[in-house]
């Protein structure tokens, strides 16, 4: 095993643990009850919807997406090394 592989594998494991933590920290999304059955799940844009990216919850969601992309790329790189 090369030192590059060992380093990348260590970073991969750390990233996996961080992704699990980020996913577990997110709030559960509810379906919306009877309104979602009738097709009225999200009728109006609210102030919260427009500015969600600025909140801690929105930041966590964005970093989870970035982490998932990096995890996929690292998986391919580790297979090639």
PDB file of N, CA, C and O in Angstrom, chain B, residues numbered from 101:
ATOM      1  N   UNK B 101       0.839  -1.190   0.000  1.00  0.00           N
ATOM      2  CA  UNK B 101       0.000   0.000   0.000  1.00  0.00           C
ATOM      3  C   UNK B 101       0.878   1.244   0.000  1.00  0.00           C
ATOM      4  O   UNK B 101       1.850   1.349   0.748  1.00  0.00           O
ATOM      5  N   UNK B 102       0.509   2.164  -0.847  1.00  0.00           N
ATOM      6  CA  UNK B 102       1.287   3.398  -0.946  1.00  0.00           C
ATOM      7  C   UNK B 102       0.835   4.395   0.124  1.00  0.00           C
ATOM      8  O   UNK B 102      -0.288   4.313   0.622  1.00  0.00           O
ATOM      9  N   UNK B 103       1.702   5.319   0.466  1.00  0.00           N
ATOM     10  CA  UNK B 103       1.329   6.340   1.459  1.00  0.00           C
ATOM     11  C   UNK B 103       0.179   7.228   0.980  1.00  0.00           C
ATOM     12  O   UNK B 103      -0.595   7.733   1.793  1.00  0.00           O
ATOM     13  N   UNK B 104       0.067   7.419  -0.330  1.00  0.00           N
ATOM     14  CA  UNK B 104      -1.029   8.230  -0.864  1.00  0.00           C
ATOM     15  C   UNK B 104      -2.361   7.538  -0.610  1.00  0.00           C
ATOM     16  O   UNK B 104      -3.335   8.177  -0.212  1.00  0.00           O
ATOM     17  N   UNK B 105      -2.398   6.227  -0.841  1.00  0.00           N
ATOM     18  CA  UNK B 105      -3.626   5.469  -0.616  1.00  0.00           C
ATOM     19  C   UNK B 105      -4.025   5.502   0.855  1.00  0.00           C
ATOM     20  O   UNK B 105      -5.201   5.679   1.174  1.00  0.00           O
ATOM     21  N   UNK B 106      -3.067   5.335   1.742  1.00  0.00           N
ATOM     22  CA  UNK B 106      -3.353   5.340   3.183  1.00  0.00           C
ATOM     23  C   UNK B 106      -3.876   6.701   3.616  1.00  0.00           C
ATOM     24  O   UNK B 106      -4.805   6.777   4.420  1.00  0.00           O
ATOM     25  N   UNK B 107      -3.293   7.775   3.096  1.00  0.00           N
ATOM     26  CA  UNK B 107      -3.741   9.134   3.428  1.00  0.00           C
ATOM     27  C   UNK B 107      -5.152   9.377   2.905  1.00  0.00           C
ATOM     28  O   UNK B 107      -6.005   9.896   3.625  1.00  0.00           O
ATOM     29  N   UNK B 108      -5.395   9.000   1.651  1.00  0.00           N
ATOM     30  CA  UNK B 108      -6.727   9.184   1.078  1.00  0.00           C
ATOM     31  C   UNK B 108      -7.771   8.330   1.795  1.00  0.00           C
ATOM     32  O   UNK B 108      -8.903   8.772   1.992  1.00  0.00           O
ATOM     33  N   UNK B 109      -7.403   7.119   2.182  1.00  0.00           N
ATOM     34  CA  UNK B 109      -8.335   6.260   2.904  1.00  0.00           C
ATOM     35  C   UNK B 109      -8.673   6.852   4.279  1.00  0.00           C
ATOM     36  O   UNK B 109      -9.819   6.785   4.723  1.00  0.00           O
ATOM     37  N   UNK B 110      -7.686   7.422   4.934  1.00  0.00           N
ATOM     38  CA  UNK B 110      -7.947   8.079   6.223  1.00  0.00           C
ATOM     39  C   UNK B 110      -8.874   9.274   6.069  1.00  0.00           C
ATOM     40  O   UNK B 110      -9.792   9.458   6.868  1.00  0.00           O
ATOM     41  N   UNK B 111      -8.637  10.087   5.045  1.00  0.00           N
ATOM     42  CA  UNK B 111      -9.516  11.230   4.780  1.00  0.00           C
ATOM     43  C   UNK B 111     -10.924  10.771   4.406  1.00  0.00           C
ATOM     44  O   UNK B 111     -11.909  11.409   4.777  1.00  0.00           O
ATOM     45  N   UNK B 112     -11.011   9.677   3.681  1.00  0.00           N
ATOM     46  CA  UNK B 112     -12.297   9.118   3.283  1.00  0.00           C
ATOM     47  C   UNK B 112     -13.114   8.688   4.501  1.00  0.00           C
ATOM     48  O   UNK B 112     -14.315   8.949   4.579  1.00  0.00           O
ATOM     49  N   UNK B 113     -12.457   8.036   5.437  1.00  0.00           N
ATOM     50  CA  UNK B 113     -13.144   7.586   6.662  1.00  0.00           C
ATOM     51  C   UNK B 113     -13.625   8.783   7.474  1.00  0.00           C
ATOM     52  O   UNK B 113     -14.741   8.775   7.994  1.00  0.00           O
ATOM     53  N   UNK B 114     -12.787   9.811   7.585  1.00  0.00           N
ATOM     54  CA  UNK B 114     -13.179  11.020   8.318  1.00  0.00           C
ATOM     55  C   UNK B 114     -14.369  11.689   7.632  1.00  0.00           C
ATOM     56  O   UNK B 114     -15.301  12.141   8.297  1.00  0.00           O
ATOM     57  N   UNK B 115     -14.332  11.751   6.305  1.00  0.00           N
ATOM     58  CA  UNK B 115     -15.436  12.345   5.554  1.00  0.00           C
ATOM     59  C   UNK B 115     -16.718  11.533   5.719  1.00  0.00           C
ATOM     60  O   UNK B 115     -17.804  12.104   5.815  1.00  0.00           O
ATOM     61  N   UNK B 116     -16.603  10.222   5.753  1.00  0.00           N
ATOM     62  CA  UNK B 116     -17.786   9.371   5.958  1.00  0.00           C
ATOM     63  C   UNK B 116     -18.426   9.635   7.317  1.00  0.00           C
ATOM     64  O   UNK B 116     -19.649   9.738   7.418  1.00  0.00           O
ATOM     65  N   UNK B 117     -17.623   9.744   8.343  1.00  0.00           N
ATOM     66  CA  UNK B 117     -18.149  10.017   9.689  1.00  0.00           C
ATOM     67  C   UNK B 117     -18.777  11.411   9.727  1.00  0.00           C
ATOM     68  O   UNK B 117     -19.822  11.601  10.350  1.00  0.00           O
ATOM     69  N   UNK B 118     -18.153  12.380   9.071  1.00  0.00           N
ATOM     70  CA  UNK B 118     -18.704  13.737   9.027  1.00  0.00           C
ATOM     71  C   UNK B 118     -20.028  13.774   8.277  1.00  0.00           C
ATOM     72  O   UNK B 118     -20.937  14.511   8.660  1.00  0.00           O
ATOM     73  N   UNK B 119     -20.146  12.987   7.211  1.00  0.00           N
ATOM     74  CA  UNK B 119     -21.398  12.943   6.456  1.00  0.00           C
ATOM     75  C   UNK B 119     -22.520  12.317   7.287  1.00  0.00           C
ATOM     76  O   UNK B 119     -23.656  12.789   7.253  1.00  0.00           O
ATOM     77  N   UNK B 120     -22.208  11.275   8.017  1.00  0.00           N
ATOM     78  CA  UNK B 120     -23.217  10.650   8.885  1.00  0.00           C
ATOM     79  C   UNK B 120     -23.691  11.654   9.935  1.00  0.00           C
ATOM     80  O   UNK B 120     -24.889  11.763  10.197  1.00  0.00           O
ATOM     81  N   UNK B 121     -22.761  12.378  10.529  1.00  0.00           N
ATOM     82  CA  UNK B 121     -23.121  13.387  11.537  1.00  0.00           C
ATOM     83  C   UNK B 121     -23.964  14.500  10.921  1.00  0.00           C
ATOM     84  O   UNK B 121     -24.948  14.932  11.521  1.00  0.00           O
ATOM     85  N   UNK B 122     -23.589  14.966   9.733  1.00  0.00           N
ATOM     86  CA  UNK B 122     -24.340  16.041   9.080  1.00  0.00           C
ATOM     87  C   UNK B 122     -25.753  15.602   8.735  1.00  0.00           C
ATOM     88  O   UNK B 122     -26.694  16.384   8.864  1.00  0.00           O
ATOM     89  N   UNK B 123     -25.909  14.370   8.301  1.00  0.00           N
ATOM     90  CA  UNK B 123     -27.240  13.872   7.961  1.00  0.00           C
ATOM     91  C   UNK B 123     -28.089  13.703   9.213  1.00  0.00           C
ATOM     92  O   UNK B 123     -29.280  14.017   9.203  1.00  0.00           O
ATOM     93  N   UNK B 124     -27.488  13.211  10.288  1.00  0.00           N
ATOM     94  CA  UNK B 124     -28.248  13.030  11.524  1.00  0.00           C
ATOM     95  C   UNK B 124     -28.622  14.353  12.189  1.00  0.00           C
ATOM     96  O   UNK B 124     -29.601  14.408  12.934  1.00  0.00           O
ATOM     97  N   UNK B 125     -27.862  15.419  11.934  1.00  0.00           N
ATOM     98  CA  UNK B 125     -28.166  16.721  12.522  1.00  0.00           C
ATOM     99  C   UNK B 125     -29.304  17.439  11.812  1.00  0.00           C
ATOM    100  O   UNK B 125     -29.876  18.376  12.369  1.00  0.00           O
ATOM    101  N   UNK B 126     -29.643  17.028  10.611  1.00  0.00           N
ATOM    102  CA  UNK B 126     -30.706  17.709   9.872  1.00  0.00           C
ATOM    103  C   UNK B 126     -32.067  17.362  10.431  1.00  0.00           C
ATOM    104  O   UNK B 126     -32.285  16.278  10.974  1.00  0.00           O
ATOM    105  N   UNK B 127     -32.984  18.315  10.284  1.00  0.00           N
ATOM    106  CA  UNK B 127     -34.345  18.096  10.768  1.00  0.00           C
ATOM    107  C   UNK B 127     -35.115  17.247   9.777  1.00  0.00           C
ATOM    108  O   UNK B 127     -34.867  17.274   8.572  1.00  0.00           O
ATOM    109  N   UNK B 128     -36.046  16.501  10.316  1.00  0.00           N
ATOM    110  CA  UNK B 128     -36.881  15.627   9.491  1.00  0.00           C
ATOM    111  C   UNK B 128     -37.878  16.482   8.713  1.00  0.00           C
ATOM    112  O   UNK B 128     -38.502  17.388   9.266  1.00  0.00           O
ATOM    113  N   UNK B 129     -38.017  16.184   7.437  1.00  0.00           N
ATOM    114  CA  UNK B 129     -38.999  16.897   6.619  1.00  0.00           C
ATOM    115  C   UNK B 129     -40.310  16.131   6.670  1.00  0.00           C
ATOM    116  O   UNK B 129     -40.358  14.930   6.405  1.00  0.00           O
ATOM    117  N   UNK B 130     -41.369  16.846   7.013  1.00  0.00           N
ATOM    118  CA  UNK B 130     -42.678  16.195   7.071  1.00  0.00           C
ATOM    119  C   UNK B 130     -43.390  16.341   5.727  1.00  0.00           C
ATOM    120  O   UNK B 130     -43.078  17.234   4.940  1.00  0.00           O
ATOM    121  N   UNK B 131     -44.325  15.474   5.485  1.00  0.00           N
ATOM    122  CA  UNK B 131     -45.046  15.475   4.218  1.00  0.00           C
ATOM    123  C   UNK B 131     -46.052  16.618   4.125  1.00  0.00           C
ATOM    124  O   UNK B 131     -46.393  17.040   3.021  1.00  0.00           O
ATOM    125  N   UNK B 132     -46.534  17.126   5.255  1.00  0.00           N
ATOM    126  CA  UNK B 132     -47.469  18.234   5.225  1.00  0.00           C
ATOM    127  C   UNK B 132     -48.904  17.842   5.489  1.00  0.00           C
ATOM    128  O   UNK B 132     -49.790  18.693   5.416  1.00  0.00           O
ATOM    129  N   UNK B 133     -49.158  16.614   5.785  1.00  0.00           N
ATOM    130  CA  UNK B 133     -50.508  16.187   6.151  1.00  0.00           C
ATOM    131  C   UNK B 133     -51.449  16.099   4.965  1.00  0.00           C
ATOM    132  O   UNK B 133     -51.047  15.713   3.867  1.00  0.00           O
ATOM    133  N   UNK B 134     -52.706  16.460   5.192  1.00  0.00           N
ATOM    134  CA  UNK B 134     -53.747  16.337   4.165  1.00  0.00           C
ATOM    135  C   UNK B 134     -53.516  17.290   3.000  1.00  0.00           C
ATOM    136  O   UNK B 134     -53.939  16.997   1.882  1.00  0.00           O
ATOM    137  N   UNK B 135     -52.860  18.418   3.231  1.00  0.00           N
ATOM    138  CA  UNK B 135     -52.608  19.368   2.153  1.00  0.00           C
ATOM    139  C   UNK B 135     -51.715  18.794   1.075  1.00  0.00           C
ATOM    140  O   UNK B 135     -51.870  19.123  -0.101  1.00  0.00           O
ATOM    141  N   UNK B 136     -50.794  17.951   1.454  1.00  0.00           N
ATOM    142  CA  UNK B 136     -49.904  17.357   0.457  1.00  0.00           C
ATOM    143  C   UNK B 136     -50.623  16.298  -0.369  1.00  0.00           C
ATOM    144  O   UNK B 136     -50.253  16.054  -1.518  1.00  0.00           O
ATOM    145  N   UNK B 137     -51.643  15.670   0.199  1.00  0.00           N
ATOM    146  CA  UNK B 137     -52.417  14.684  -0.553  1.00  0.00           C
ATOM    147  C   UNK B 137     -53.228  15.383  -1.641  1.00  0.00           C
ATOM    148  O   UNK B 137     -53.365  14.865  -2.749  1.00  0.00           O
ATOM    149  N   UNK B 138     -53.763  16.558  -1.321  1.00  0.00           N
ATOM    150  CA  UNK B 138     -54.588  17.294  -2.267  1.00  0.00           C
ATOM    151  C   UNK B 138     -53.752  18.077  -3.275  1.00  0.00           C
ATOM    152  O   UNK B 138     -54.303  18.712  -4.175  1.00  0.00           O
ATOM    153  N   UNK B 139     -52.428  18.036  -3.132  1.00  0.00           N
ATOM    154  CA  UNK B 139     -51.574  18.760  -4.061  1.00  0.00           C
ATOM    155  C   UNK B 139     -51.302  20.189  -3.648  1.00  0.00           C
ATOM    156  O   UNK B 139     -50.829  20.986  -4.458  1.00  0.00           O
ATOM    157  N   UNK B 140     -51.590  20.528  -2.406  1.00  0.00           N
ATOM    158  CA  UNK B 140     -51.384  21.886  -1.927  1.00  0.00           C
ATOM    159  C   UNK B 140     -50.232  21.936  -0.940  1.00  0.00           C
ATOM    160  O   UNK B 140     -50.305  22.661   0.052  1.00  0.00           O
ATOM    161  N   UNK B 141     -49.180  21.186  -1.188  1.00  0.00           N
ATOM    162  CA  UNK B 141     -48.077  21.078  -0.251  1.00  0.00           C
ATOM    163  C   UNK B 141     -47.369  22.395   0.032  1.00  0.00           C
ATOM    164  O   UNK B 141     -47.189  22.750   1.197  1.00  0.00           O
ATOM    165  N   UNK B 142     -46.968  23.123  -0.988  1.00  0.00           N
ATOM    166  CA  UNK B 142     -46.243  24.374  -0.795  1.00  0.00           C
ATOM    167  C   UNK B 142     -46.825  25.399  -1.760  1.00  0.00           C
ATOM    168  O   UNK B 142     -46.304  25.606  -2.855  1.00  0.00           O
ATOM    169  N   UNK B 143     -47.903  26.032  -1.341  1.00  0.00           N
ATOM    170  CA  UNK B 143     -48.630  26.922  -2.233  1.00  0.00           C
ATOM    171  C   UNK B 143     -47.929  28.264  -2.383  1.00  0.00           C
ATOM    172  O   UNK B 143     -47.770  28.743  -3.505  1.00  0.00           O
ATOM    173  N   UNK B 144     -47.510  28.880  -1.294  1.00  0.00           N
ATOM    174  CA  UNK B 144     -46.960  30.229  -1.350  1.00  0.00           C
ATOM    175  C   UNK B 144     -45.505  30.243  -0.894  1.00  0.00           C
ATOM    176  O   UNK B 144     -45.097  29.462  -0.034  1.00  0.00           O
ATOM    177  N   UNK B 145     -44.734  31.148  -1.490  1.00  0.00           N
ATOM    178  CA  UNK B 145     -43.369  31.361  -1.029  1.00  0.00           C
ATOM    179  C   UNK B 145     -43.411  32.253   0.201  1.00  0.00           C
ATOM    180  O   UNK B 145     -44.020  33.323   0.192  1.00  0.00           O
ATOM    181  N   UNK B 146     -42.759  31.800   1.249  1.00  0.00           N
ATOM    182  CA  UNK B 146     -42.734  32.581   2.469  1.00  0.00           C
ATOM    183  C   UNK B 146     -41.352  33.211   2.650  1.00  0.00           C
ATOM    184  O   UNK B 146     -40.412  32.894   1.921  1.00  0.00           O
ATOM    185  N   UNK B 147     -41.249  34.082   3.605  1.00  0.00           N
ATOM    186  CA  UNK B 147     -39.957  34.695   3.920  1.00  0.00           C
ATOM    187  C   UNK B 147     -38.959  33.622   4.320  1.00  0.00           C
ATOM    188  O   UNK B 147     -37.781  33.709   3.972  1.00  0.00           O
ATOM    189  N   UNK B 148     -39.418  32.617   5.043  1.00  0.00           N
ATOM    190  CA  UNK B 148     -38.541  31.516   5.471  1.00  0.00           C
ATOM    191  C   UNK B 148     -38.006  30.746   4.271  1.00  0.00           C
ATOM    192  O   UNK B 148     -36.822  30.411   4.228  1.00  0.00           O
ATOM    193  N   UNK B 149     -38.873  30.459   3.291  1.00  0.00           N
ATOM    194  CA  UNK B 149     -38.446  29.719   2.109  1.00  0.00           C
ATOM    195  C   UNK B 149     -37.417  30.493   1.295  1.00  0.00           C
ATOM    196  O   UNK B 149     -36.473  29.904   0.767  1.00  0.00           O
ATOM    197  N   UNK B 150     -37.590  31.794   1.191  1.00  0.00           N
ATOM    198  CA  UNK B 150     -36.686  32.609   0.384  1.00  0.00           C
ATOM    199  C   UNK B 150     -35.321  32.787   1.045  1.00  0.00           C
ATOM    200  O   UNK B 150     -34.320  32.944   0.346  1.00  0.00           O
ATOM    201  N   UNK B 151     -35.259  32.766   2.372  1.00  0.00           N
ATOM    202  CA  UNK B 151     -34.016  33.036   3.090  1.00  0.00           C
ATOM    203  C   UNK B 151     -33.489  31.831   3.853  1.00  0.00           C
ATOM    204  O   UNK B 151     -32.687  31.986   4.774  1.00  0.00           O
ATOM    205  N   UNK B 152     -33.925  30.644   3.488  1.00  0.00           N
ATOM    206  CA  UNK B 152     -33.516  29.440   4.196  1.00  0.00           C
ATOM    207  C   UNK B 152     -32.016  29.169   4.055  1.00  0.00           C
ATOM    208  O   UNK B 152     -31.401  28.622   4.970  1.00  0.00           O
ATOM    209  N   UNK B 153     -31.423  29.545   2.919  1.00  0.00           N
ATOM    210  CA  UNK B 153     -30.002  29.285   2.686  1.00  0.00           C
ATOM    211  C   UNK B 153     -29.112  30.039   3.661  1.00  0.00           C
ATOM    212  O   UNK B 153     -27.965  29.651   3.882  1.00  0.00           O
ATOM    213  N   UNK B 154     -29.622  31.095   4.238  1.00  0.00           N
ATOM    214  CA  UNK B 154     -28.825  31.894   5.181  1.00  0.00           C
ATOM    215  C   UNK B 154     -28.862  31.356   6.603  1.00  0.00           C
ATOM    216  O   UNK B 154     -28.063  31.775   7.441  1.00  0.00           O
ATOM    217  N   UNK B 155     -29.764  30.449   6.886  1.00  0.00           N
ATOM    218  CA  UNK B 155     -29.877  29.917   8.239  1.00  0.00           C
ATOM    219  C   UNK B 155     -28.881  28.783   8.448  1.00  0.00           C
ATOM    220  O   UNK B 155     -28.270  28.287   7.502  1.00  0.00           O
ATOM    221  N   UNK B 156     -28.734  28.390   9.688  1.00  0.00           N
ATOM    222  CA  UNK B 156     -27.833  27.282  10.011  1.00  0.00           C
ATOM    223  C   UNK B 156     -28.327  25.984   9.380  1.00  0.00           C
ATOM    224  O   UNK B 156     -27.527  25.157   8.944  1.00  0.00           O
ATOM    225  N   UNK B 157     -29.618  25.812   9.335  1.00  0.00           N
ATOM    226  CA  UNK B 157     -30.202  24.616   8.721  1.00  0.00           C
ATOM    227  C   UNK B 157     -29.923  24.577   7.218  1.00  0.00           C
ATOM    228  O   UNK B 157     -29.622  23.519   6.665  1.00  0.00           O
ATOM    229  N   UNK B 158     -30.024  25.732   6.564  1.00  0.00           N
ATOM    230  CA  UNK B 158     -29.733  25.807   5.143  1.00  0.00           C
ATOM    231  C   UNK B 158     -28.265  25.570   4.845  1.00  0.00           C
ATOM    232  O   UNK B 158     -27.922  24.913   3.862  1.00  0.00           O
ATOM    233  N   UNK B 159     -27.396  26.106   5.696  1.00  0.00           N
ATOM    234  CA  UNK B 159     -25.959  25.888   5.537  1.00  0.00           C
ATOM    235  C   UNK B 159     -25.617  24.409   5.690  1.00  0.00           C
ATOM    236  O   UNK B 159     -24.808  23.870   4.935  1.00  0.00           O
ATOM    237  N   UNK B 160     -26.233  23.766   6.661  1.00  0.00           N
ATOM    238  CA  UNK B 160     -25.981  22.338   6.888  1.00  0.00           C
ATOM    239  C   UNK B 160     -26.433  21.511   5.686  1.00  0.00           C
ATOM    240  O   UNK B 160     -25.766  20.554   5.293  1.00  0.00           O
ATOM    241  N   UNK B 161     -27.567  21.889   5.114  1.00  0.00           N
ATOM    242  CA  UNK B 161     -28.066  21.186   3.932  1.00  0.00           C
ATOM    243  C   UNK B 161     -27.119  21.368   2.744  1.00  0.00           C
ATOM    244  O   UNK B 161     -26.863  20.422   1.999  1.00  0.00           O
ATOM    245  N   UNK B 162     -26.605  22.582   2.570  1.00  0.00           N
ATOM    246  CA  UNK B 162     -25.685  22.843   1.462  1.00  0.00           C
ATOM    247  C   UNK B 162     -24.381  22.078   1.648  1.00  0.00           C
ATOM    248  O   UNK B 162     -23.872  21.490   0.694  1.00  0.00           O
ATOM    249  N   UNK B 163     -23.835  22.075   2.859  1.00  0.00           N
ATOM    250  CA  UNK B 163     -22.574  21.364   3.106  1.00  0.00           C
ATOM    251  C   UNK B 163     -22.747  19.853   3.002  1.00  0.00           C
ATOM    252  O   UNK B 163     -21.799  19.139   2.675  1.00  0.00           O
ATOM    253  N   UNK B 164     -23.956  19.365   3.280  1.00  0.00           N
ATOM    254  CA  UNK B 164     -24.216  17.942   3.100  1.00  0.00           C
ATOM    255  C   UNK B 164     -24.149  17.579   1.618  1.00  0.00           C
ATOM    256  O   UNK B 164     -23.602  16.537   1.256  1.00  0.00           O
ATOM    257  N   UNK B 165     -24.701  18.434   0.766  1.00  0.00           N
ATOM    258  CA  UNK B 165     -24.640  18.193  -0.679  1.00  0.00           C
ATOM    259  C   UNK B 165     -23.207  18.239  -1.184  1.00  0.00           C
ATOM    260  O   UNK B 165     -22.802  17.405  -1.993  1.00  0.00           O
ATOM    261  N   UNK B 166     -22.436  19.220  -0.703  1.00  0.00           N
ATOM    262  CA  UNK B 166     -21.031  19.329  -1.113  1.00  0.00           C
ATOM    263  C   UNK B 166     -20.244  18.113  -0.632  1.00  0.00           C
ATOM    264  O   UNK B 166     -19.435  17.557  -1.375  1.00  0.00           O
ATOM    265  N   UNK B 167     -20.483  17.705   0.607  1.00  0.00           N
ATOM    266  CA  UNK B 167     -19.797  16.537   1.155  1.00  0.00           C
ATOM    267  C   UNK B 167     -20.128  15.267   0.403  1.00  0.00           C
ATOM    268  O   UNK B 167     -19.260  14.418   0.200  1.00  0.00           O
ATOM    269  N   UNK B 168     -21.382  15.128  -0.012  1.00  0.00           N
ATOM    270  CA  UNK B 168     -21.770  13.941  -0.780  1.00  0.00           C
ATOM    271  C   UNK B 168     -21.064  13.909  -2.132  1.00  0.00           C
ATOM    272  O   UNK B 168     -20.639  12.849  -2.591  1.00  0.00           O
ATOM    273  N   UNK B 169     -20.941  15.069  -2.765  1.00  0.00           N
ATOM    274  CA  UNK B 169     -20.236  15.133  -4.048  1.00  0.00           C
ATOM    275  C   UNK B 169     -18.759  14.786  -3.878  1.00  0.00           C
ATOM    276  O   UNK B 169     -18.197  14.031  -4.671  1.00  0.00           O
ATOM    277  N   UNK B 170     -18.139  15.336  -2.846  1.00  0.00           N
ATOM    278  CA  UNK B 170     -16.726  15.040  -2.581  1.00  0.00           C
ATOM    279  C   UNK B 170     -16.545  13.561  -2.244  1.00  0.00           C
ATOM    280  O   UNK B 170     -15.558  12.946  -2.647  1.00  0.00           O
ATOM    281  N   UNK B 171     -17.491  12.997  -1.510  1.00  0.00           N
ATOM    282  CA  UNK B 171     -17.427  11.577  -1.160  1.00  0.00           C
ATOM    283  C   UNK B 171     -17.482  10.700  -2.413  1.00  0.00           C
ATOM    284  O   UNK B 171     -16.750   9.716  -2.516  1.00  0.00           O
ATOM    285  N   UNK B 172     -18.343  11.054  -3.354  1.00  0.00           N
ATOM    286  CA  UNK B 172     -18.427  10.288  -4.608  1.00  0.00           C
ATOM    287  C   UNK B 172     -17.134  10.394  -5.408  1.00  0.00           C
ATOM    288  O   UNK B 172     -16.648   9.396  -5.941  1.00  0.00           O
ATOM    289  N   UNK B 173     -16.585  11.583  -5.492  1.00  0.00           N
ATOM    290  CA  UNK B 173     -15.337  11.781  -6.235  1.00  0.00           C
ATOM    291  C   UNK B 173     -14.191  11.023  -5.570  1.00  0.00           C
ATOM    292  O   UNK B 173     -13.367  10.398  -6.239  1.00  0.00           O
ATOM    293  N   UNK B 174     -14.157  11.091  -4.237  1.00  0.00           N
ATOM    294  CA  UNK B 174     -13.088  10.378  -3.521  1.00  0.00           C
ATOM    295  C   UNK B 174     -13.215   8.878  -3.672  1.00  0.00           C
ATOM    296  O   UNK B 174     -12.206   8.173  -3.703  1.00  0.00           O
ATOM    297  N   UNK B 175     -14.437   8.374  -3.765  1.00  0.00           N
ATOM    298  CA  UNK B 175     -14.634   6.937  -3.979  1.00  0.00           C
ATOM    299  C   UNK B 175     -14.027   6.496  -5.298  1.00  0.00           C
ATOM    300  O   UNK B 175     -13.369   5.458  -5.368  1.00  0.00           O
ATOM    301  N   UNK B 176     -14.244   7.281  -6.344  1.00  0.00           N
ATOM    302  CA  UNK B 176     -13.689   6.958  -7.655  1.00  0.00           C
ATOM    303  C   UNK B 176     -12.162   7.040  -7.606  1.00  0.00           C
ATOM    304  O   UNK B 176     -11.479   6.171  -8.148  1.00  0.00           O
ATOM    305  N   UNK B 177     -11.629   8.071  -6.963  1.00  0.00           N
ATOM    306  CA  UNK B 177     -10.178   8.234  -6.878  1.00  0.00           C
ATOM    307  C   UNK B 177      -9.538   7.072  -6.120  1.00  0.00           C
ATOM    308  O   UNK B 177      -8.490   6.564  -6.519  1.00  0.00           O
ATOM    309  N   UNK B 178     -10.171   6.658  -5.032  1.00  0.00           N
ATOM    310  CA  UNK B 178      -9.625   5.521  -4.262  1.00  0.00           C
ATOM    311  C   UNK B 178      -9.664   4.226  -5.060  1.00  0.00           C
ATOM    312  O   UNK B 178      -8.790   3.377  -4.885  1.00  0.00           O
ATOM    313  N   UNK B 179     -10.635   4.055  -5.916  1.00  0.00           N
ATOM    314  CA  UNK B 179     -10.685   2.855  -6.757  1.00  0.00           C
ATOM    315  C   UNK B 179      -9.582   2.872  -7.802  1.00  0.00           C
ATOM    316  O   UNK B 179      -9.072   1.820  -8.190  1.00  0.00           O
ATOM    317  N   UNK B 180      -9.214   4.056  -8.255  1.00  0.00           N
ATOM    318  CA  UNK B 180      -8.185   4.168  -9.280  1.00  0.00           C
ATOM    319  C   UNK B 180      -6.763   4.096  -8.744  1.00  0.00           C
ATOM    320  O   UNK B 180      -5.832   3.752  -9.473  1.00  0.00           O
ATOM    321  N   UNK B 181      -6.602   4.425  -7.454  1.00  0.00           N
ATOM    322  CA  UNK B 181      -5.240   4.429  -6.867  1.00  0.00           C
ATOM    323  C   UNK B 181      -4.823   3.039  -6.519  1.00  0.00           C
ATOM    324  O   UNK B 181      -3.717   2.835  -6.017  1.00  0.00           O
TER     325      UNK B 181
END
